[in-house]
Amino acid sequence: MGLGAKMVPFAGYDMPVQYPDGILKEHLHTRDAAGLFDVSHMGQLVISGEAPDKAIESLIPGDIQSLKPGEMRYSFLTNDKGGILDDLIVTRRENDLFVVVNAGCKQQDIRLLTEGLAGQATVTELKDRALVALQGPKAAAVLARFAPDSADMTFMTYREMDVNGVPCFITRSGYTGEDGFEISIPADQAVALCTALLAEEEVAPVGLGARDSLRLEAGLCLYGHDLTEETTPASAGLLWSISKRRREDGNFPGAEVILAEIANKPTMKRVGILPEGRAPAREHTEIADMNGNVVGEVTSGGFAPSLQAPIAMGYVPAELSAVGTELQLIVRGKARAAKVAKMPFVEQRYYRG
């Protein structure tokens, strides 16, 4: 689109990491107005069959059967050890499920779903659709100019409607902590629609760099960093996504391990971390207790433009996970003071009506 993006390889795609304004300005613009993100690398799938909601529950611990058409739920694929293979969003439509998965796990997920649901449901990848995210406190006002019926949507809901005359799938969702939308667009009409959105004075293009700093401020996990095959839902602090019914059913991969951790508490927990000083603690930085014993590792870390300070997330033993607990971060061989912080670091502003 000739926007001057700096491109980087990511999960097999060339993706914009930043535009000429730079990550800091793009981040703050999203917090103040509206940012437009190209997230077309994500996998868009449709799962269809006689009872796709019941079928997919054999592979994920999320409660999909209770969703009404137009409702969405965050969940994850798990392995037999209770580890997280990928996190995803499942939307119930009238006759099928619309599922968005992470780019780096897309082919693995399609294979797992196709094999796991064989004989029960069909998995179809929507290769002819782009996906963009319009995020920020002014996103709703902007989108309403092009699609008036989007205005009364609430967080984690889905509708199909024309946006500037283009038939789209719209969800009121996103991964910045701000109010906003993800818009699935026929690929051959994506450039024209994005050009129209970017022509609005509130909207600026935003790259992967600011997407990462925004989600970190919002305390949101990134797969492959804060979530891995070795991470369990309990240790990651994601038990809110497993309903009472699914805990009682226990018919999903790794249920025995996951339910045992619910009953007995996990040994490690994901926490927010505030390093002292100005220097950020990056991923893989060792976390030590006050006696100098290495007890964990930073999984996401960087500078928070909204706070003008460094922030991080990582895993520590449960007994060191209380807010305010003093820790040390081992940066270039030197111990730096830090403490466990409440998350999210910046207030989430989802529109719930």
PyMOL commands that set and color helices and strands:
alter all, ss='L'
color gray80, all
select helices_A, chain A and resi 23-32+52-56+103-116+139-146+148-150+187-198+208-217+233-236+239-241+244-249+255-264+318-320
alter helices_A, ss='H'
color red, helices_A
select strands_A, chain A and resi 6-10+13-18+34-38+43-49+72-78+84-92+96-101+121-125+129-135+158-163+166-171+180-186+203-206+268-275+286-288+294-304+309-317+326-331+334-341
alter strands_A, ss='S'
color yellow, strands_A
deselect
rebuild
show_as cartoon
